[in-house]
C-alpha cells in the first residue's frame, strides 16, 4: 500500500533479545519509523550502543544481523517515563512482570503490540497470530470502549505456541481436532539471559522444564483456535492439549514434535495439501513483513532442522516435516515443525500483526 501513512513507533525493552530483533526488522520498514527507544532505568539517558555495553565493555548485541547504524546513538528513555508525544504505536518487548504496569500506562494513549503475556488471558484481549486468527482483532474495539482507551493492547502468543497453532489451524478448519500432544525442543534465544540456561547448564544437556511454558501453550492454543462470538468474546476451542517443553542447545528456532487426533480420517496427501495452501489470502494482503507462504511442507525425512530451515523467508514461515499417520490417537497424524522463535515467534511476528491492524484501520 503505497498510500499507507508512516507510523511513528517506540520500542520498549529495546536492549533485550526481542527488542533487538525489533530494531533489525524495523530498520528500513516502509510503514513504521522508530522515534523512541526505552528500557530499564539503568539504560536511561545513554546512547543505545552504550546501553548495550556491559561492565566488561562488551556490547551485548544478540542478533546475527549487525546493529543498525541508525539506532546506535539514539538516546534510550526509561520505560516508565517514556514520552508518548509524537508516538503513534508502541512495540512492547519487556518481561511480563514489568509489562502489565507499562502497557496499562501506554494503552490509554496509543495502541500497544506486545510480546509479553501480561494481558493475553483477559476476556477483551485477542492473542494474535498472523494468518491464523486475525478475525479476533476486532476485540480491540471492545477494549477501547469498555476501558475508555484511545489505544489497546494486542499481544502475540508465547513463541512455542506460534508454531504450534500455525500448523494446527488448517487441520482444525479442514478436519477438526480431538486432541493434541506436543513436545518442544526450544532454542536458547527464547530464554534470553535467564537463569537455568548458562553455558555449563546447557552444554551436553537438555533442560527438561521451562517454568510456566507448558501451561501457556495449553491455554493459548485453545484461545487462539477459538471462535469469535458476536465480535465481543472468544469461546476457546474445546481441545485437550498436552505439552512438554524443553530447552536444547540450539541458538534459534523452536522444534516441536506434534501428535494430533483429527475429527475425521484424512489421507497424508490431503493433510499436506491443506497445510501447504493455508494462509494464502493473508499472504496476498501486501503486508511488508508477510512471507510468500505461512507453512512449508518438506518431504525430506531429515527436515526440518533449525540450522538449515529457521531462516526460510527470513524466519517467517513454519516448516513442517516427517508427516506420518499415528496409530495411538483416533484419526491420528504426527509431524515435526520448526518455527523461528525470535522472528515470527516474537519481534517480526508482532510487526506483521501491527501491519494488519494498520491495514484494517484498527491502529
C-alpha positions as CSV (number, residue, x, y, z in Angstrom):
1,X,0.0,0.0,0.0
2,X,1.9,3.0,-1.3
3,X,-0.5,5.4,0.4
4,X,-0.2,3.9,3.9
5,X,0.9,6.8,6.2
6,X,4.0,6.1,8.2
7,X,3.5,5.4,11.9
8,X,6.0,6.7,14.5
9,X,6.8,3.9,16.8
10,X,8.5,3.3,20.1
11,X,10.3,0.1,21.0
12,X,10.1,-0.7,24.8
13,X,12.5,-3.3,26.0
14,X,14.9,-2.3,23.3
15,X,18.0,-3.8,24.8
16,X,16.7,-7.3,25.2
17,X,16.8,-10.2,22.7
18,X,13.3,-9.5,21.3
19,X,13.8,-5.7,21.4
20,X,17.0,-6.1,19.3
21,X,15.1,-8.2,16.8
22,X,12.5,-5.4,16.6
23,X,15.2,-2.9,15.6
24,X,16.6,-5.3,12.9
25,X,13.2,-5.7,11.4
26,X,12.2,-2.0,11.6
27,X,15.5,-0.5,10.2
28,X,14.1,0.0,6.7
29,X,10.4,-0.6,7.4
30,X,8.2,1.2,4.8
31,X,5.3,1.9,7.3
32,X,7.0,2.3,10.7
33,X,9.6,4.8,11.8
34,X,11.3,4.2,15.1
35,X,11.3,7.5,17.0
36,X,11.9,6.3,20.6
37,X,13.7,3.5,22.4
38,X,13.0,2.6,26.0
39,X,14.5,0.2,28.5
40,X,15.1,-0.1,32.2
41,X,16.2,2.9,34.4
42,X,19.8,1.8,34.2
43,X,19.9,2.4,30.5
44,X,18.1,5.8,30.6
45,X,19.9,8.7,29.0
46,X,22.5,6.5,27.3
47,X,23.1,6.2,23.6
48,X,21.7,2.8,22.6
49,X,25.1,1.4,21.9
50,X,26.2,2.3,25.4
51,X,23.0,0.8,26.9
52,X,24.0,-2.5,25.4
53,X,27.5,-2.3,26.8
54,X,28.2,-4.4,29.9
55,X,30.6,-3.6,32.8
56,X,33.3,-5.6,31.0
57,X,33.0,-3.3,27.9
58,X,31.4,-5.9,25.7
59,X,28.4,-4.8,23.6
60,X,25.6,-7.4,24.2
61,X,24.1,-7.5,20.7
62,X,22.5,-10.9,20.2
63,X,21.3,-10.8,16.6
64,X,23.1,-12.4,13.6
65,X,22.4,-9.2,11.7
66,X,24.6,-6.2,12.6
67,X,23.3,-3.5,14.9
68,X,21.6,-0.9,12.5
69,X,23.7,2.2,12.5
70,X,20.6,4.4,12.6
71,X,19.9,3.3,16.2
72,X,23.4,3.2,17.6
73,X,23.4,6.8,19.1
74,X,19.6,7.1,19.7
75,X,19.1,8.1,23.3
76,X,17.3,5.5,25.4
77,X,14.5,6.6,27.7
78,X,13.4,4.9,30.9
79,X,10.3,2.8,30.0
80,X,8.2,4.0,33.0
81,X,8.8,7.6,31.9
82,X,8.5,7.2,28.1
83,X,7.2,10.3,26.5
84,X,4.4,9.3,24.1
85,X,4.1,12.7,22.4
86,X,4.8,12.1,18.8
87,X,4.4,8.3,19.1
88,X,1.6,6.5,17.2
89,X,2.3,2.9,18.2
90,X,4.3,1.1,20.9
91,X,6.0,-2.3,20.4
92,X,6.4,-3.8,23.9
93,X,9.2,-6.4,24.3
94,X,9.6,-6.3,28.1
95,X,9.3,-9.1,30.7
96,X,5.8,-9.9,31.7
97,X,6.3,-8.8,35.3
98,X,7.0,-5.2,34.1
99,X,4.7,-5.3,31.1
100,X,1.4,-5.1,33.0
101,X,2.1,-1.7,34.5
102,X,3.9,-0.3,31.5
103,X,1.3,-1.4,29.0
104,X,-1.6,-0.2,31.2
105,X,0.1,3.2,31.1
106,X,0.7,3.2,27.3
107,X,-2.6,1.8,26.0
108,X,-4.9,4.6,27.1
109,X,-3.0,6.8,24.7
110,X,-1.7,4.7,21.9
111,X,-2.0,1.1,20.5
112,X,0.4,-1.4,22.0
113,X,1.5,-4.6,20.2
114,X,3.2,-6.8,22.7
115,X,5.3,-9.9,23.0
116,X,4.6,-10.2,26.7
117,X,1.9,-12.4,28.4
118,X,0.6,-9.7,30.8
119,X,-2.7,-9.2,29.0
120,X,-3.0,-12.4,27.0
121,X,-5.7,-14.0,29.2
122,X,-8.1,-11.0,29.5
123,X,-11.5,-11.6,28.0
124,X,-11.3,-8.5,25.9
125,X,-7.8,-9.1,24.6
126,X,-7.0,-11.2,21.5
127,X,-3.9,-13.3,21.2
128,X,-3.0,-12.7,17.5
129,X,-1.1,-15.0,15.2
130,X,-0.5,-13.8,11.6
131,X,-2.9,-15.6,9.3
132,X,-4.4,-17.8,12.0
133,X,-7.0,-15.8,13.9
134,X,-6.9,-12.2,12.6
135,X,-10.7,-12.0,12.9
136,X,-10.1,-11.8,16.6
137,X,-8.5,-8.4,16.2
138,X,-11.9,-6.6,16.4
139,X,-11.8,-7.2,20.1
140,X,-9.6,-4.2,20.5
141,X,-12.7,-2.1,19.9
142,X,-14.2,-3.6,23.0
143,X,-11.1,-2.7,24.9
144,X,-11.3,0.9,23.7
145,X,-15.0,1.2,24.6
146,X,-15.0,-0.6,28.0
147,X,-11.7,0.6,29.3
148,X,-12.1,4.2,27.8
149,X,-8.7,3.8,26.0
150,X,-7.7,5.6,22.8
151,X,-5.3,2.7,22.2
152,X,-5.3,-1.0,23.1
153,X,-3.1,-4.0,23.9
154,X,-2.7,-6.6,21.2
155,X,-0.3,-9.4,22.4
156,X,1.1,-12.2,20.3
157,X,1.4,-15.6,22.0
158,X,4.3,-17.5,23.6
159,X,6.8,-18.2,20.8
160,X,6.2,-22.0,21.2
161,X,2.5,-21.6,20.7
162,X,3.0,-19.6,17.5
163,X,4.5,-22.5,15.5
164,X,2.0,-25.0,17.0
165,X,-1.2,-23.0,16.2
166,X,0.2,-22.2,12.7
167,X,0.2,-25.9,11.9
168,X,-3.0,-26.8,13.9
169,X,-5.2,-24.1,12.5
170,X,-5.5,-25.5,9.0
171,X,-6.1,-29.0,10.4
172,X,-8.9,-27.7,12.7
173,X,-10.6,-25.9,9.9
174,X,-10.4,-28.8,7.4
175,X,-10.8,-31.9,9.6
176,X,-11.5,-30.8,13.2
177,X,-9.3,-31.6,16.2
178,X,-9.9,-34.0,19.0
179,X,-6.6,-33.9,20.9
180,X,-3.0,-32.6,20.7
181,X,0.2,-33.8,22.3
182,X,3.3,-31.7,21.7
183,X,7.0,-31.9,22.9
184,X,9.1,-28.8,22.2
185,X,12.8,-28.6,21.8
186,X,13.3,-24.9,22.4
187,X,16.2,-22.6,21.4
188,X,18.4,-20.8,23.8
189,X,17.4,-17.4,22.5
190,X,13.9,-18.0,23.8
191,X,15.3,-17.7,27.3
192,X,17.2,-14.5,26.7
193,X,19.8,-14.4,29.5
194,X,17.6,-16.1,32.1
195,X,18.9,-18.4,34.8
196,X,18.9,-22.1,34.1
197,X,20.5,-21.9,30.6
198,X,24.0,-20.8,31.5
199,X,26.8,-22.3,29.4
200,X,27.6,-25.1,31.8
201,X,23.9,-26.0,32.2
202,X,23.1,-26.4,28.6
203,X,26.4,-27.8,27.3
204,X,26.0,-31.6,26.6
205,X,22.5,-31.4,28.1
206,X,18.7,-30.9,27.7
207,X,16.8,-28.8,30.3
208,X,13.5,-30.8,30.7
209,X,11.5,-28.0,32.3
210,X,10.7,-24.3,31.4
211,X,8.6,-22.6,34.1
212,X,5.0,-21.8,33.1
213,X,5.7,-22.7,29.4
214,X,3.5,-25.8,29.2
215,X,0.5,-24.0,30.8
216,X,0.9,-21.1,28.3
217,X,1.0,-23.4,25.3
218,X,-2.1,-25.3,26.5
219,X,-4.3,-22.3,27.4
220,X,-3.2,-20.0,24.5
221,X,-3.8,-22.7,21.9
222,X,-7.4,-23.1,22.9
223,X,-8.0,-19.3,22.9
224,X,-6.3,-18.7,19.6
225,X,-8.2,-21.5,17.8
226,X,-11.5,-20.5,19.5
227,X,-14.4,-18.8,17.7
228,X,-15.3,-15.1,18.0
229,X,-18.8,-14.7,19.2
230,X,-20.7,-11.6,18.3
231,X,-17.5,-9.7,17.8
232,X,-17.3,-9.4,21.6
233,X,-15.8,-12.5,23.1
234,X,-13.7,-15.6,22.3
235,X,-15.1,-19.0,23.0
236,X,-12.0,-21.2,23.4
237,X,-11.8,-24.4,21.3
238,X,-12.7,-27.4,23.4
239,X,-9.3,-29.1,22.7
240,X,-7.2,-31.1,25.2
241,X,-3.6,-30.1,24.7
242,X,-0.8,-32.0,26.5
243,X,2.6,-30.2,26.3
244,X,6.1,-31.0,27.4
245,X,8.6,-28.1,26.9
246,X,12.3,-28.5,27.0
247,X,15.4,-26.3,26.3
248,X,18.1,-27.5,24.0
249,X,21.5,-26.3,22.8
250,X,20.3,-24.6,19.7
251,X,20.6,-20.8,19.2
252,X,17.4,-20.0,17.3
253,X,14.4,-22.0,16.1
254,X,11.9,-24.0,18.2
255,X,11.4,-27.6,17.0
256,X,8.2,-29.3,18.1
257,X,7.1,-32.9,17.7
258,X,3.3,-32.9,17.4
259,X,0.7,-35.7,17.6
260,X,-2.9,-34.6,16.6
261,X,-6.1,-36.6,16.7
262,X,-8.3,-35.3,13.9
263,X,-12.1,-35.0,13.9
264,X,-12.3,-37.3,10.8
265,X,-9.9,-39.5,8.9
266,X,-7.8,-37.9,6.3
267,X,-5.0,-39.1,4.0
268,X,-1.5,-37.8,4.3
269,X,-1.9,-36.2,0.9
270,X,-5.0,-34.4,2.0
271,X,-3.3,-33.1,5.1
272,X,-0.2,-32.0,3.3
273,X,-2.3,-30.1,0.7
274,X,-4.3,-28.4,3.5
275,X,-1.1,-27.3,5.2
276,X,0.6,-26.0,2.0
277,X,-2.4,-23.9,1.0
278,X,-3.0,-22.4,4.4
279,X,-2.9,-18.6,4.7
280,X,-2.7,-17.7,1.0
281,X,-5.2,-14.9,1.3
282,X,-3.3,-13.4,4.3
283,X,0.0,-13.6,2.4
284,X,-1.6,-11.8,-0.5
285,X,-2.7,-8.8,1.5
286,X,0.5,-6.9,0.6
287,X,1.8,-6.6,4.2
288,X,5.5,-5.7,4.2
289,X,6.6,-8.5,6.6
290,X,4.4,-11.3,5.3
291,X,6.2,-14.3,3.8
292,X,5.1,-15.8,0.5
293,X,3.8,-18.9,2.4
294,X,2.9,-19.4,6.1
295,X,3.7,-23.1,6.0
296,X,6.2,-25.1,4.0
297,X,5.9,-28.9,4.0
298,X,9.1,-30.8,3.5
299,X,9.2,-34.4,2.0
300,X,12.7,-34.9,3.2
301,X,12.6,-37.2,6.3
302,X,15.6,-35.4,7.8
303,X,13.9,-32.0,7.8
304,X,13.1,-29.6,9.3
305,X,16.4,-28.8,11.1
306,X,16.9,-25.5,12.9
307,X,20.3,-24.6,11.4
308,X,19.1,-25.2,7.8
309,X,15.4,-24.2,7.9
310,X,14.9,-21.5,10.5
311,X,15.8,-18.7,8.1
312,X,13.2,-19.6,5.4
313,X,11.6,-16.4,4.2
314,X,13.5,-14.5,7.0
315,X,12.2,-16.8,9.7
316,X,8.5,-16.1,8.9
317,X,7.5,-19.5,7.6
318,X,6.7,-22.5,9.7
319,X,8.4,-25.6,8.3
320,X,6.5,-28.9,8.7
321,X,8.1,-32.3,8.0
322,X,8.0,-36.0,8.9
323,X,4.3,-36.1,8.2
324,X,3.0,-39.6,9.3
325,X,-0.1,-41.4,10.3
326,X,-0.4,-42.1,14.0
327,X,-2.0,-45.3,15.4
328,X,-2.4,-44.2,19.0
329,X,-4.7,-41.2,18.6
330,X,-8.1,-41.6,16.8
331,X,-7.6,-40.4,13.2
332,X,-4.1,-39.6,14.3
333,X,-1.4,-37.7,12.4
334,X,2.1,-36.8,13.7
335,X,4.7,-34.4,12.4
336,X,7.7,-32.2,13.3
337,X,7.6,-28.5,12.9
338,X,10.1,-25.7,13.1
339,X,9.3,-22.1,13.9
340,X,11.7,-19.2,14.3
341,X,11.1,-18.1,17.9
342,X,12.6,-14.5,17.7
343,X,11.2,-13.6,14.3
344,X,7.7,-15.0,13.6
345,X,7.5,-16.0,17.3
346,X,8.4,-12.6,18.6
347,X,9.5,-9.3,17.0
348,X,8.8,-9.7,13.3
349,X,5.6,-11.6,14.0
350,X,4.4,-8.7,16.2
351,X,5.3,-6.2,13.4
352,X,3.3,-8.3,11.0
353,X,0.3,-8.2,13.4
354,X,0.7,-4.4,13.6
355,X,0.8,-4.1,9.8
356,X,-2.5,-6.0,9.7
357,X,-4.0,-3.7,12.3
358,X,-2.9,-0.7,10.3
359,X,-4.3,-2.2,7.1
360,X,-7.7,-2.8,8.8
361,X,-7.7,0.8,10.2
362,X,-7.7,-0.6,13.7
363,X,-4.4,1.2,14.6
